[in-house]
Amino acid sequence: MARGGVDRRGVLAVAGGLALSAGVGCAPRPAESRVAAVREAPPSRTAPLAPYTRGTTLSSVAGPLPGDRSGYRRLGARPGWRRVVRADLAAPKPGRAERRTVLAAFVQLTDLHLLDVQHPLRLEFVRSADVHAWRPQEALTVHGAISLVERINALRAGPATGAPLHCAMTTGDNTDNNCGTELDWFLTVLSGGRITPNSGDPRRYEGVMNSGLRQYWHPDSPLRDADKQRGFPRLEGFLAAALREVRSPGLDLPWYSTVGNHDSLPLGCYGHGDPYLADFATGGRKLMSLPADEAERLRKTIRKAKDPVGSHFRDLLKAHARDLRPVTPDERRAPFTATEYLTAHLDPARTGSGPVGHGYSRDNVAARTQYYSFRITDDVLGISLDTTDPGGHYEGSLGTAQLDWLDRTLRENADSPAVIFSHHTSTSMDNPRPDPARPGERRHNGAEVVALLGRHRNVVAWVNGHIHRNAVTAHRGRGGSAFWEISTASHVDFPHHARIIELTDNRDGTLSVFTTLVESAAPRRTDYTDLSQTGLAALYRELSFNAPGARTDLGGTARDRNTELLVRKG
């Protein structure tokens, strides 16, 4: 039985798991939406306020042990973060806790960046110019993601309301290199099953962590590499353990998927179409080192969007042909197209707790779109956008057709509070590059999306990721409308968060959006002798905290973490 005594699989069998609108230029009329919602969504519930803290960052958080001032710091449990009431958009009224009705409760996961660390196209060698370009924890992304699934499955309900969790949504960068191995691992982590996080030679690791190059951490080796000089441990057997088969239970509630730039573009920044790069991805050569000056030039061309289809990158690889190291070829590393991404989600073997397609439908495949609407509950509309730009570069935008569809969908469902999901934030949508498949279509930036959402009184929240930082921003629209933009930290960089979001009607002309951060289920304290699946998930967090150059502000401020966000009812 699922939370609250409802058999989710039974609900899904009746529902068929169909999205309301698959981004094909139409949305259901309000009456049709209501019929679809009754058929598809778990019913909304009135529940007494039943807050709890266990298993959330309200109770405790991972952090460095008090008094530890060493270069490499061990972690333990630290005091939790309190809930902050934000009245930027509406005043909190007394007695609302006794009056409120729960409209929806769901979980956001974002920026998992499941990573094939042996992929030939990876840009680890840029670390010679920028220490952030390679992370010591990257071989453990699968282990960390499974531990996050375990945490979500263990949650009793929404911590602010006690309401059953209705679904989960991933807001993009589910994969890292836009390759088939990573897509397979992502779908298995969330739907359940066994994963061997290895590619190339099935018997051994072939990558930078046993390359003999001192700029990378060599956990199995006595080599005095740069990271060991910073205090990173030597862990014999680490690489073999990291490549061993693991098992994910899969999420035990329905989950939906939103696409990010790393899911759409090779390396998250290059447009598709160069056959040399596609062949290199599956081939038997890998560049592992580059002089700092060349690495810096490459980094700047990516950051400034001067190489959107990878021409400079291709020429650099050709120029360093003699420096390439042999690796085992693997066709599974091939970049996947948008159609292949959709088809993989629609595979019945990937349904898990549902729905089939995880929001996407055959209509998306036919129309070549990756946006859709669905019912989070009978009362609340969800809209998943595709903010990636197929023309290249890691920042985002929307095409006119999608922007018009968004406007129409909100108008035709004006009686429902709406939550918008995307990968990019409003401030990271500044990429005007045309979509090669629609060269005459204008692209629209984040300010234009904010303006459109601000014209619809039913928009309550815009939930996204991409910036790897917790941030909550108030937006005011026209005619008294307003909404909250909720950005959540990644699960590849410390502090490894997901976010529970609960929406309530306070019965006083306001709504409350409760946000509560959670960490994975892995122990905060690591045991270097424990190289089990769980032990490696704990190590994933500790390595992330200690990654050279890691930012310390990604957790955000108290106003960006555990909150109650007030907004006027539309």
C-alpha positions as CSV (number, residue, x, y, z in Angstrom):
1,M,0.0,0.0,0.0
2,A,1.2,3.5,-0.7
3,R,1.2,6.5,1.7
4,G,-2.2,7.3,3.0
5,G,-3.5,3.8,2.2
6,V,-3.8,4.5,-1.5
7,D,-2.5,1.8,-3.9
8,R,-0.6,3.9,-6.4
9,R,-0.1,1.2,-8.9
10,G,-3.8,0.6,-8.9
11,V,-4.4,4.3,-9.5
12,L,-1.9,4.3,-12.3
13,A,-3.5,1.3,-13.9
14,V,-6.8,3.1,-14.0
15,A,-5.3,6.4,-15.1
16,G,-3.1,5.1,-17.9
17,G,-0.6,7.7,-16.8
18,L,-1.5,10.0,-19.7
19,A,-0.3,13.7,-19.8
20,L,-3.0,16.3,-20.5
21,S,-1.2,17.9,-23.3
22,A,2.0,16.8,-25.1
23,G,3.2,20.1,-26.3
24,V,1.7,19.7,-29.8
25,G,0.1,23.1,-29.9
26,C,-3.0,22.3,-28.0
27,A,-4.3,22.0,-24.5
28,P,-7.5,20.6,-23.1
29,R,-10.5,22.9,-22.6
30,P,-11.2,23.6,-18.9
31,A,-14.1,21.1,-18.8
32,E,-11.9,18.5,-20.5
33,S,-9.1,19.2,-18.0
34,R,-11.4,18.5,-15.1
35,V,-12.5,15.1,-16.5
36,A,-8.9,14.2,-17.2
37,A,-7.9,15.2,-13.7
38,V,-10.4,13.0,-12.1
39,R,-9.2,10.1,-14.2
40,E,-5.5,10.7,-13.9
41,A,-4.6,12.5,-10.6
42,P,-4.7,11.4,-7.0
43,P,-7.4,13.3,-5.2
44,S,-6.5,16.4,-3.2
45,R,-7.0,16.0,0.5
46,T,-7.7,18.1,3.5
47,A,-5.3,17.3,6.3
48,P,-4.6,18.8,9.7
49,L,-1.2,20.4,9.9
50,A,1.0,17.6,11.0
51,P,4.6,18.8,10.7
52,Y,7.5,16.5,11.2
53,T,11.3,17.0,10.8
54,R,12.8,13.5,10.8
55,G,14.7,12.8,7.6
56,T,14.7,16.4,6.4
57,T,17.1,19.3,6.8
58,L,14.7,20.7,9.4
59,S,16.1,18.1,11.7
60,S,19.8,18.0,10.8
61,V,22.2,18.6,7.9
62,A,25.5,17.3,6.8
63,G,28.4,19.5,7.7
64,P,32.0,19.6,8.8
65,L,32.7,18.4,12.3
66,P,33.2,21.3,14.9
67,G,36.8,22.0,15.5
68,D,38.1,20.4,12.3
69,R,40.2,22.9,10.6
70,S,42.2,20.6,8.4
71,G,42.4,21.0,4.6
72,Y,40.3,17.8,4.0
73,R,37.4,17.9,6.4
74,R,35.2,15.0,7.6
75,L,31.5,15.4,7.9
76,G,28.9,14.7,10.6
77,A,25.4,15.7,11.6
78,R,24.9,19.5,12.3
79,P,21.8,21.3,13.5
80,G,19.0,21.6,11.1
81,W,17.7,24.7,9.3
82,R,14.5,26.3,10.6
83,R,11.5,27.2,8.4
84,V,11.3,30.8,7.3
85,V,8.0,32.5,6.5
86,R,8.3,34.8,3.5
87,A,5.7,37.5,3.1
88,D,7.2,39.2,0.0
89,L,4.0,38.6,-2.0
90,A,1.3,38.3,0.6
91,A,0.9,38.9,4.3
92,P,0.5,35.8,6.6
93,K,-2.8,35.8,8.4
94,P,-3.3,34.2,11.8
95,G,-5.1,31.0,12.1
96,R,-4.2,29.8,8.6
97,A,-2.7,26.5,10.0
98,E,-6.1,25.5,11.2
99,R,-8.0,26.5,8.1
100,R,-5.7,25.3,5.3
101,T,-6.5,22.6,2.7
102,V,-3.7,20.7,1.0
103,L,-3.8,21.0,-2.7
104,A,-0.6,19.1,-3.7
105,A,2.6,17.7,-2.3
106,F,5.5,16.6,-4.5
107,V,9.3,16.2,-4.6
108,Q,11.8,18.0,-7.0
109,L,15.0,16.3,-7.9
110,T,17.4,18.3,-10.1
111,D,20.8,18.1,-11.8
112,L,21.6,14.5,-10.9
113,H,24.3,14.6,-13.6
114,L,24.6,10.8,-13.8
115,L,28.1,10.5,-15.2
116,D,30.0,8.0,-17.4
117,V,33.4,9.0,-16.1
118,Q,35.3,7.1,-18.8
119,H,33.5,8.8,-21.7
120,P,36.1,9.8,-24.3
121,L,34.7,13.3,-25.0
122,R,34.8,14.5,-21.4
123,L,36.6,17.7,-20.6
124,E,38.5,16.7,-17.5
125,F,41.7,18.0,-19.0
126,V,40.4,21.6,-18.6
127,R,41.3,21.1,-14.9
128,S,44.8,22.3,-15.7
129,A,43.3,25.8,-16.1
130,D,40.2,25.5,-13.9
131,V,40.2,23.2,-10.9
132,H,36.3,23.1,-11.1
133,A,36.4,21.3,-14.4
134,W,36.8,17.8,-12.8
135,R,35.3,16.7,-9.5
136,P,36.8,13.8,-7.4
137,Q,33.3,12.6,-6.6
138,E,32.2,12.0,-10.1
139,A,32.6,8.3,-10.2
140,L,29.9,8.0,-7.5
141,T,27.0,9.9,-9.0
142,V,24.9,6.7,-9.4
143,H,25.5,5.7,-5.8
144,G,24.5,9.1,-4.6
145,A,21.4,9.2,-6.7
146,I,20.2,5.8,-5.5
147,S,20.7,7.0,-1.9
148,L,18.5,10.0,-2.7
149,V,15.8,7.7,-4.0
150,E,16.0,5.8,-0.8
151,R,15.5,9.0,1.2
152,I,12.5,10.0,-0.8
153,N,10.9,6.6,-0.4
154,A,11.4,6.8,3.4
155,L,9.6,10.1,3.8
156,R,6.3,9.6,5.6
157,A,4.5,12.5,3.8
158,G,4.9,16.2,3.2
159,P,6.7,17.4,6.3
160,A,4.7,20.7,6.6
161,T,1.2,19.2,6.1
162,G,1.4,15.5,6.6
163,A,-0.2,15.1,3.1
164,P,0.7,12.1,0.9
165,L,3.4,12.9,-1.7
166,H,1.7,12.8,-5.1
167,C,4.7,12.6,-7.4
168,A,8.3,13.6,-8.1
169,M,9.7,15.7,-10.9
170,T,13.2,15.8,-12.2
171,T,14.1,19.2,-13.6
172,G,16.8,18.3,-16.0
173,D,20.5,17.5,-16.3
174,N,19.5,14.0,-15.4
175,T,22.6,12.9,-17.5
176,D,25.9,14.7,-18.0
177,N,27.4,13.9,-21.4
178,N,24.2,13.2,-23.5
179,C,25.2,9.6,-23.9
180,G,23.4,6.3,-23.9
181,T,25.0,4.8,-20.9
182,E,24.0,7.7,-18.7
183,L,20.4,7.7,-20.0
184,D,20.1,4.0,-19.2
185,W,21.5,4.6,-15.7
186,F,19.1,7.5,-15.0
187,L,16.0,5.7,-16.1
188,T,17.0,2.6,-14.0
189,V,17.8,4.7,-10.9
190,L,14.4,6.3,-10.9
191,S,12.3,3.3,-12.2
192,G,14.3,0.6,-10.3
193,G,16.7,-2.2,-11.3
194,R,20.4,-3.2,-11.4
195,I,23.1,-0.9,-12.8
196,T,26.7,-1.5,-13.6
197,P,28.1,2.1,-13.7
198,N,30.9,1.1,-16.1
199,S,31.6,1.4,-19.8
200,G,34.4,0.3,-22.1
201,D,36.3,-2.6,-20.7
202,P,34.0,-4.5,-18.4
203,R,37.0,-5.7,-16.3
204,R,38.7,-2.5,-15.4
205,Y,38.5,1.3,-15.1
206,E,40.0,3.3,-18.0
207,G,40.1,7.0,-17.1
208,V,41.9,9.8,-15.5
209,M,41.8,8.4,-11.9
210,N,44.5,5.8,-12.8
211,S,46.2,7.7,-15.6
212,G,49.3,8.6,-13.6
213,L,48.6,12.3,-14.2
214,R,49.1,14.2,-10.9
215,Q,46.3,16.7,-11.5
216,Y,43.7,14.0,-10.7
217,W,42.9,12.1,-7.5
218,H,44.3,8.5,-7.7
219,P,42.4,6.8,-4.9
220,D,44.0,3.3,-5.4
221,S,47.5,4.5,-6.0
222,P,50.4,5.7,-3.7
223,L,50.9,8.5,-6.3
224,R,51.3,11.8,-4.5
225,D,48.7,13.6,-6.7
226,A,47.5,17.1,-6.2
227,D,44.3,16.1,-4.4
228,K,46.2,13.8,-1.9
229,Q,48.4,16.8,-1.2
230,R,45.2,18.6,-0.2
231,G,44.4,15.7,2.2
232,F,42.3,13.4,0.1
233,P,42.6,9.8,1.3
234,R,44.1,6.8,-0.4
235,L,41.4,4.1,-0.7
236,E,42.6,0.8,-2.1
237,G,39.9,-0.9,-4.1
238,F,37.9,2.3,-4.7
239,L,37.8,2.1,-8.5
240,A,36.8,-1.6,-8.6
241,A,34.1,-0.8,-6.0
242,A,32.8,2.2,-7.9
243,L,32.3,0.1,-11.0
244,R,30.5,-2.8,-9.3
245,E,26.8,-3.6,-9.9
246,V,24.4,-1.7,-7.7
247,R,20.7,-1.9,-7.2
248,S,18.1,0.9,-7.1
249,P,14.7,0.4,-5.6
250,G,13.2,3.0,-7.9
251,L,10.9,5.8,-6.7
252,D,7.8,4.4,-5.1
253,L,5.6,7.3,-6.3
254,P,4.9,8.5,-9.9
255,W,7.7,10.5,-11.4
256,Y,7.9,13.0,-14.3
257,S,10.8,14.2,-16.3
258,T,12.0,17.6,-17.6
259,V,14.9,17.9,-20.0
260,G,18.1,19.9,-19.3
261,N,21.0,21.1,-21.5
262,H,23.2,18.1,-20.5
263,D,20.4,15.8,-21.6
264,S,20.0,17.6,-25.0
265,L,23.5,18.5,-26.0
266,P,26.8,16.6,-26.0
267,L,28.7,17.8,-22.9
268,G,25.8,20.1,-22.2
269,C,27.0,22.8,-24.6
270,Y,27.5,21.5,-28.2
271,G,24.8,21.2,-30.8
272,H,24.4,17.8,-32.5
273,G,25.5,17.1,-36.0
274,D,29.3,16.8,-36.1
275,P,30.1,13.2,-37.2
276,Y,33.7,13.4,-35.9
277,L,32.6,14.1,-32.4
278,A,29.9,11.5,-32.5
279,D,32.4,8.9,-33.6
280,F,34.9,10.1,-31.0
281,A,32.3,9.5,-28.3
282,T,32.1,5.8,-29.0
283,G,35.7,5.3,-30.1
284,G,38.9,4.1,-28.6
285,R,40.9,7.3,-27.9
286,K,40.7,9.8,-25.0
287,L,42.5,13.1,-24.3
288,M,43.4,13.3,-20.6
289,S,45.8,16.2,-20.4
290,L,46.2,19.6,-22.0
291,P,48.5,22.5,-21.3
292,A,46.9,25.2,-19.2
293,D,46.9,27.9,-21.8
294,E,45.0,25.7,-24.3
295,A,42.7,24.5,-21.7
296,E,41.9,28.1,-20.7
297,R,41.1,29.0,-24.3
298,L,38.8,26.1,-24.7
299,R,37.0,27.0,-21.4
300,K,36.5,30.6,-22.6
301,T,35.1,29.5,-26.0
302,I,32.5,27.4,-24.1
303,R,31.6,30.0,-21.5
304,K,31.2,32.8,-24.1
305,A,29.3,30.6,-26.5
306,K,31.8,31.0,-29.2
307,D,31.8,27.3,-30.2
308,P,28.2,26.2,-30.2
309,V,28.6,23.2,-32.4
310,G,32.0,22.1,-31.2
311,S,34.2,23.1,-34.2
312,H,37.0,24.4,-32.1
313,F,36.8,21.4,-29.8
314,R,36.9,19.0,-32.8
315,D,40.0,20.8,-34.2
316,L,41.7,20.7,-30.7
317,L,41.2,16.9,-30.5
318,K,42.6,16.5,-34.0
319,A,45.6,18.7,-33.2
320,H,46.4,16.5,-30.2
321,A,46.0,13.2,-31.9
322,R,49.5,12.0,-30.6
323,D,48.4,12.8,-27.1
324,L,45.3,10.6,-27.1
325,R,45.4,7.5,-24.9
326,P,43.8,4.2,-25.9
327,V,40.5,3.1,-24.3
328,T,38.0,0.4,-25.1
329,P,35.4,1.6,-27.6
330,D,31.8,1.3,-26.6
331,E,28.8,2.0,-28.9
332,R,26.6,2.6,-25.8
333,R,28.3,5.9,-25.3
334,A,26.8,7.4,-28.5
335,P,25.0,10.7,-28.1
336,F,21.2,10.4,-28.1
337,T,18.8,12.6,-30.0
338,A,15.7,14.2,-28.6
339,T,13.6,11.4,-30.2
340,E,15.7,8.7,-28.6
341,Y,15.4,10.5,-25.2
342,L,11.6,10.5,-25.5
343,T,11.5,6.9,-26.8
344,A,13.6,5.7,-23.9
345,H,11.1,7.3,-21.4
346,L,8.2,5.6,-23.2
347,D,9.8,2.2,-23.0
348,P,7.3,0.1,-20.9
349,A,10.3,-1.5,-19.1
350,R,11.1,2.0,-17.7
351,T,7.7,2.7,-16.3
352,G,8.5,1.9,-12.6
353,S,5.8,3.5,-10.5
354,G,4.5,5.3,-13.6
355,P,3.2,7.0,-15.5
356,V,4.1,5.5,-18.8
357,G,6.4,8.0,-20.5
358,H,6.9,10.0,-17.3
359,G,5.0,12.9,-18.8
360,Y,6.1,12.4,-22.4
361,S,3.8,10.8,-25.0
362,R,3.8,9.5,-28.5
363,D,2.4,12.9,-29.5
364,N,5.7,14.4,-28.3
365,V,7.6,12.0,-30.5
366,A,5.5,12.9,-33.6
367,A,5.7,16.6,-33.0
368,R,9.4,16.5,-31.9
369,T,8.7,18.4,-28.7
370,Q,9.8,17.9,-25.1
371,Y,7.2,19.9,-23.2
372,Y,3.8,18.9,-21.8
373,S,1.2,19.6,-19.2
374,F,-0.2,17.1,-16.6
375,R,-2.2,17.0,-13.4
376,I,-0.2,17.0,-10.2
377,T,-3.5,16.5,-8.4
378,D,-7.1,17.1,-9.3
379,D,-6.7,20.7,-8.2
380,V,-3.2,21.6,-9.5
381,L,-1.9,21.8,-13.0
382,G,1.8,21.0,-13.8
383,I,3.6,22.3,-16.9
384,S,7.0,21.0,-17.9
385,L,8.9,23.2,-20.3
386,D,11.9,22.5,-22.6
387,T,14.2,25.5,-22.1
388,T,17.2,23.9,-23.8
389,D,18.5,25.4,-27.1
390,P,19.3,22.8,-29.8
391,G,21.5,25.4,-31.5
392,G,24.1,25.0,-28.8
393,H,25.4,26.6,-25.5
394,Y,24.5,25.7,-22.0
395,E,22.1,28.6,-21.3
396,G,18.5,28.4,-22.3
397,S,15.5,30.0,-24.1
398,L,12.1,29.2,-25.4
399,G,10.9,29.1,-29.1
400,T,7.8,31.1,-30.0
401,A,5.7,28.0,-30.6
402,Q,6.4,26.8,-27.0
403,L,5.8,30.2,-25.5
404,D,2.5,30.5,-27.3
405,W,1.5,27.0,-26.1
406,L,2.4,27.9,-22.6
407,D,0.2,31.0,-22.7
408,R,-2.7,29.1,-24.2
409,T,-2.4,26.2,-21.7
410,L,-2.5,28.6,-18.8
411,R,-5.5,30.5,-20.2
412,E,-7.4,27.3,-20.8
413,N,-6.8,26.0,-17.3
414,A,-7.3,29.4,-15.6
415,D,-9.3,27.7,-12.8
416,S,-6.4,25.7,-11.6
417,P,-3.3,26.8,-9.6
418,A,-0.4,26.1,-11.9
419,V,3.2,25.0,-11.1
420,I,5.7,25.5,-14.0
421,F,8.8,23.2,-14.2
422,S,11.9,23.8,-16.3
423,H,15.6,23.2,-16.1
424,H,16.8,26.8,-16.6
425,T,16.1,29.7,-14.3
426,S,14.8,33.0,-15.4
427,T,18.3,34.5,-15.2
428,S,20.0,31.7,-17.2
429,M,17.7,32.0,-20.2
430,D,19.7,34.4,-22.3
431,N,20.6,32.2,-25.4
432,P,19.0,33.6,-28.6
433,R,20.6,31.1,-30.9
434,P,18.1,29.7,-33.4
435,D,17.0,26.1,-33.3
436,P,18.5,24.5,-36.5
437,A,15.2,22.6,-37.0
438,R,13.3,25.9,-36.9
439,P,15.7,28.5,-38.2
440,G,13.0,31.2,-38.6
441,E,11.5,30.9,-35.1
442,R,12.4,33.5,-32.6
443,R,13.8,32.5,-29.2
444,H,12.6,34.1,-26.0
445,N,14.6,34.9,-22.9
446,G,13.8,34.5,-19.2
447,A,12.5,38.0,-18.7
448,E,9.9,37.4,-21.4
449,V,8.9,34.1,-19.7
450,V,8.6,35.9,-16.4
451,A,6.4,38.6,-18.0
452,L,4.1,35.9,-19.5
453,L,3.8,34.0,-16.3
454,G,3.1,37.3,-14.5
455,R,0.0,37.8,-16.7
456,H,-1.6,34.7,-15.4
457,R,-3.1,34.9,-11.9
458,N,-3.2,31.0,-11.6
459,V,0.6,30.7,-11.7
460,V,1.9,30.0,-8.2
461,A,5.4,28.7,-8.7
462,W,8.2,28.2,-11.3
463,V,10.4,25.3,-10.1
464,N,13.8,24.8,-11.7
465,G,17.5,24.0,-11.3
466,H,20.6,24.5,-13.6
467,I,22.4,27.0,-11.3
468,H,23.3,24.3,-8.7
469,R,22.2,26.6,-5.9
470,N,19.2,27.0,-3.6
471,A,17.5,30.3,-4.4
472,V,13.9,31.5,-3.9
473,T,12.8,34.6,-5.8
474,A,9.5,36.6,-5.6
475,H,8.1,37.8,-8.9
476,R,5.3,40.4,-9.2
477,G,3.2,40.4,-12.4
478,R,0.4,42.7,-13.7
479,G,-2.8,43.4,-12.0
480,G,-1.8,42.0,-8.6
481,S,-0.6,38.6,-9.9
482,A,2.5,37.2,-8.5
483,F,4.5,33.9,-8.2
484,W,7.6,32.3,-6.6
485,E,10.6,31.1,-8.5
486,I,12.1,28.1,-6.6
487,S,15.6,27.0,-7.7
488,T,17.1,24.0,-6.0
489,A,20.8,22.9,-5.6
490,S,22.1,20.0,-7.7
491,H,22.8,16.5,-6.6
492,V,26.3,16.4,-8.0
493,D,27.8,19.3,-6.0
494,F,27.6,19.6,-2.2
495,P,25.1,20.0,-0.5
496,H,23.3,17.4,-2.6
497,H,19.7,18.5,-2.1
498,A,16.2,17.6,-3.3
499,R,13.2,19.6,-2.3
500,I,9.7,18.8,-1.1
501,I,7.1,21.3,-2.2
502,E,3.6,21.4,-0.6
503,L,0.9,23.7,-1.8
504,T,-2.0,24.7,0.5
505,D,-5.1,26.9,0.3
506,N,-5.2,28.9,3.5
507,R,-8.9,29.8,3.1
508,D,-8.2,33.4,3.6
509,G,-7.4,34.6,0.1
510,T,-3.8,33.3,0.2
511,L,-1.9,30.2,-0.7
512,S,1.2,28.8,1.0
513,V,4.0,27.1,-0.8
514,F,6.1,25.1,1.7
515,T,9.6,24.1,0.6
516,T,11.7,21.6,2.6
517,L,15.1,20.4,1.6
518,V,16.2,16.8,2.0
519,E,19.6,15.1,1.7
520,S,20.3,11.5,0.6
521,A,19.9,8.6,3.0
522,A,23.6,8.0,3.2
523,P,25.4,8.3,6.5
524,R,26.9,11.7,7.2
525,R,30.1,10.1,8.6
526,T,32.2,8.0,6.2
527,D,34.0,4.8,6.9
528,Y,37.0,4.4,4.6
529,T,36.8,0.6,5.0
530,D,33.2,0.5,3.8
531,L,33.2,0.4,0.0
532,S,29.7,-1.0,-0.2
533,Q,26.9,0.8,-2.2
534,T,25.9,2.7,1.0
535,G,29.4,3.5,2.0
536,L,30.2,4.9,-1.4
537,A,27.1,7.1,-1.3
538,A,28.4,8.5,2.0
539,L,31.8,9.0,0.5
540,Y,30.2,10.8,-2.5
541,R,28.9,13.5,-0.1
542,E,32.3,13.9,1.7
543,L,34.3,14.1,-1.5
544,S,31.9,16.7,-2.9
545,F,32.3,18.9,0.2
546,N,36.1,18.7,-0.2
547,A,36.3,19.1,-3.9
548,P,39.0,21.7,-4.7
549,G,37.4,25.0,-5.5
550,A,33.9,23.9,-4.4
551,R,31.6,26.8,-3.8
552,T,30.4,27.3,-0.2
553,D,27.2,29.3,-1.1
554,L,25.3,26.6,-3.0
555,G,23.1,25.8,0.0
556,G,21.7,29.4,-0.2
557,T,20.5,31.5,2.7
558,A,17.8,30.7,5.2
559,R,15.3,32.4,2.9
560,D,16.2,30.0,0.1
561,R,15.9,26.7,2.1
562,N,13.1,25.6,4.3
563,T,10.3,28.1,3.8
564,E,6.6,29.0,3.8
565,L,6.0,31.2,0.8
566,L,2.8,33.2,0.9
567,V,1.0,34.3,-2.3
568,R,-2.4,35.7,-3.1
569,K,-4.9,33.3,-4.4
570,G,-5.5,33.9,-8.1
